[in-house]
Amino acid sequence: MIDYEFPINEKVRTLLRLEDLFARVEHFIAHDHGMDHHAALITLFEILEVISRADLKSELLQELERQKRALSALHNNPEISEAALDGILAEIDETSAAMLAMTGKIGQHLRENEWLMGIKQRTSIPGGACEFDLPSYHYWQEQDAGLRRESLQMWLAPFLPLHAGFKIVLRLLRDSGKVLHFTAHQGAFQQMQGGRVAQLLRVSLSSELACIPEVGANKYAINIRFIAANYEAKSTLFEQDVPFDLTFCSLPS
């Protein structure tokens, strides 16, 4: 099966982008080659751009507080594991405290590093980080992999409380999902919403089906078109019946 996730609002869209970027930067940091660490640094600059939204920290704190209240109400529910519930509540408290301890503007430690900002400026130009453009960066890339990794982890560290915060939110969001089974006849599917709005939709289908879902959703209806997976020709509708799973994910407000 291949899962496709479609955020329905801007907040979830931002969190999914950050999730992808953090997974990427951690992947490249773990490797040793200078090119891997170059990719890690470029990804770190992307994280800086996305995470610098002034309200992201406060939005995450508010969301964690909302989920804490909702989860606390589940105490003494016989269908809920008290140990698991206490564990996630403690995780929320610990993460919220770490986020509240963050001071100053998010990412300021990178912006104040002239060397890094010089690299960031050059990497916005195709091929702009060649050794003749940035000899000091070339020197850094030639250092021991452990030293480079230590630097990258140091630059990433101030972002980690936010990373922990949105990981909890996304985990709770995904765990809230209800899976339904449908078939898109001749590659098209529509379902009326009746005012119900999900925050995240997941479409899961067999990897043997050579098609890709395109989703449009609002509070009135969900529309899914399955497009033939053709990488060279113009996009066309996959005119076959497509069995798929549709998961509606929504956090309590």
C-alpha positions in Angstrom: 0.0 0.0 0.0 1.0 3.6 -0.6 -0.3 6.3 1.7 -0.9 9.8 0.5 -1.6 12.5 3.1 -3.5 15.7 2.3 -3.7 18.5 4.8 -6.9 20.5 4.8 -5.7 23.6 6.6 -2.6 25.7 6.6 -1.5 24.8 10.1 -1.4 21.0 9.3 0.3 21.8 6.0 3.1 23.6 7.8 3.5 20.8 10.3 3.8 18.2 7.6 6.4 20.3 5.7 8.4 20.6 8.9 8.1 16.8 9.6 9.5 16.1 6.1 12.3 18.6 6.6 13.3 17.3 10.0 13.3 13.7 8.7 15.5 14.8 5.9 18.0 16.8 8.0 18.4 13.9 10.4 18.9 11.5 7.6 21.7 13.5 6.0 23.4 14.4 9.4 23.7 10.7 10.1 25.8 10.1 7.0 29.5 11.0 6.7 30.1 12.4 3.3 30.6 16.1 2.8 27.8 16.1 0.2 25.4 14.6 2.8 26.3 17.3 5.3 25.9 20.0 2.5 22.4 18.6 1.9 21.8 18.7 5.7 22.8 22.3 5.9 20.6 23.3 2.9 17.7 21.5 4.7 18.5 23.4 7.9 18.1 26.6 6.0 14.7 25.4 4.7 13.6 24.6 8.3 14.7 28.1 9.3 12.4 29.6 6.6 9.4 27.5 7.5 9.8 27.6 11.2 10.3 31.4 11.4 6.6 32.1 11.4 6.1 34.3 14.4 3.0 32.4 15.7 4.2 28.8 15.2 5.4 28.4 18.8 2.3 29.9 20.4 0.0 27.9 18.1 1.8 24.6 19.1 1.6 25.5 22.8 -2.1 26.3 22.4 -2.8 23.0 20.6 -0.9 21.0 23.1 -2.9 22.6 25.9 -6.2 21.8 24.1 -5.1 18.2 23.6 -4.0 17.9 27.2 -7.5 19.0 28.3 -9.2 16.6 26.0 -7.0 13.7 27.1 -7.3 14.5 30.8 -11.1 14.1 30.4 -10.5 10.4 29.5 -9.3 9.4 32.9 -11.3 6.6 34.5 -12.5 5.5 31.1 -12.4 1.7 31.1 -11.5 1.6 27.4 -8.4 3.7 27.9 -5.1 2.6 29.3 -4.3 4.8 32.3 -0.6 4.2 31.9 -0.6 5.1 28.2 -2.7 8.2 29.0 -0.4 9.3 31.8 2.5 8.8 29.5 1.3 11.1 26.8 0.1 13.7 29.3 3.6 13.7 30.8 5.1 14.0 27.4 2.9 17.0 26.6 3.9 18.7 29.9 7.6 18.1 29.3 7.5 19.3 25.7 5.5 22.4 26.6 7.9 23.3 29.3 10.9 23.0 26.9 9.1 25.2 24.4 8.2 27.8 27.0 11.9 27.9 28.0 12.8 28.9 24.4 13.8 32.6 24.4 14.3 35.1 21.6 13.2 34.9 18.0 13.2 31.4 16.6 16.2 30.7 14.5 18.1 33.8 15.7 21.2 31.8 16.5 21.5 31.0 12.8 20.7 34.6 11.6 23.4 36.0 13.9 26.0 33.6 12.3 27.5 35.6 9.4 29.3 32.7 8.1 26.1 30.6 7.8 24.1 33.5 6.4 26.8 33.9 3.7 26.5 30.3 2.7 22.7 30.6 2.8 22.8 33.5 0.4 25.2 31.8 -2.0 23.2 28.5 -2.0 20.2 30.4 -3.3 22.2 30.7 -6.6 22.5 27.5 -8.7 26.0 26.2 -8.2 26.7 29.1 -5.9 28.4 27.1 -3.2 31.4 25.9 -5.3 34.7 25.9 -3.5 35.9 29.0 -5.5 32.9 31.0 -4.2 33.0 29.8 -0.6 36.6 28.6 0.2 35.9 28.7 4.0 32.9 26.4 3.4 35.0 24.1 1.3 37.5 24.0 4.2 34.6 23.0 6.6 33.5 20.3 4.2 37.0 18.8 4.2 37.0 18.5 8.0 36.4 15.2 9.9 32.8 14.0 9.5 32.4 13.9 13.3 33.3 17.6 13.6 30.9 18.5 10.9 28.1 16.4 12.5 28.7 18.1 15.8 28.3 21.5 14.2 25.1 20.5 12.4 23.6 19.1 15.6 24.5 22.2 17.5 22.8 24.4 14.9 19.7 22.1 14.8 19.4 21.8 18.6 17.5 25.0 19.3 14.7 23.8 17.0 14.3 20.5 18.7 11.6 21.5 21.3 9.4 22.7 18.4 10.1 19.4 16.7 9.0 17.5 19.7 5.9 19.6 20.0 4.6 19.1 16.4 5.5 15.4 16.6 3.0 15.0 19.4 0.3 17.0 17.6 0.8 15.0 14.3 0.8 11.7 16.2 -2.5 12.5 18.0 -4.0 13.7 14.7 -3.1 10.5 12.9 -4.2 8.3 15.8 -7.6 10.1 15.6 -8.2 8.7 12.1 -11.2 6.6 11.1 -10.6 4.3 8.1 -13.3 3.8 5.5 -13.2 1.6 2.4 -14.4 2.9 -0.9 -14.1 2.4 -4.7 -13.6 5.2 -7.1 -15.6 4.2 -10.2 -13.8 5.0 -13.4 -11.2 6.9 -11.4 -13.5 9.4 -9.7 -15.0 9.7 -6.2 -17.1 12.2 -4.4 -18.6 12.1 -0.9 -20.7 14.8 0.7 -19.4 16.1 4.0 -22.5 17.3 5.7 -20.5 20.0 7.4 -17.9 17.7 8.9 -14.4 18.9 8.2 -11.3 16.8 8.7 -7.9 18.4 9.3 -6.0 15.6 7.5 -7.1 13.1 4.9 -5.1 9.9 4.1 -5.7 8.0 0.9 -4.2 4.5 0.8 -4.2 2.3 -2.3 -2.3 -0.7 -3.7 1.2 0.1 -5.0 0.3 -2.1 -8.0 -2.3 0.5 -9.2 -0.5 2.9 -11.5 -2.4 6.0 -10.4 -2.0 9.0 -8.1 -4.8 10.6 -6.1 -5.7 14.3 -6.4 -7.8 15.5 -3.5 -10.1 18.5 -3.2 -12.0 19.0 0.1 -14.2 21.5 1.9 -16.9 21.3 4.5 -19.4 20.3 1.8 -17.7 17.6 -0.2 -14.6 15.5 -0.8 -13.6 15.0 -4.4 -10.8 12.5 -5.4 -9.6 12.0 -8.9 -7.1 9.2 -9.6 -4.6 10.3 -12.3 -2.6 7.9 -14.4 1.0 7.6 -13.3 2.5 8.7 -16.6 5.7 10.8 -16.1 6.1 11.9 -19.7 2.6 12.6 -21.1 -0.1 15.1 -20.1 -2.0 14.1 -16.9 -5.0 11.9 -17.7 -7.8 10.3 -15.6 -7.1 6.7 -14.6 -10.3 5.3 -16.1 -10.5 2.1 -14.0 -12.2 1.3 -10.7 -9.8 2.1 -7.9 -10.4 0.5 -4.4 -8.9 2.6 -1.7 -9.0 3.4 2.0 -9.9 6.9 3.1 -8.9 8.0 6.6 -10.4 11.1 8.2 -8.2 12.6 10.9 -9.3 15.5 13.2 -8.3 16.7 16.6 -10.8 17.7 19.2 -11.1 21.5 19.4 
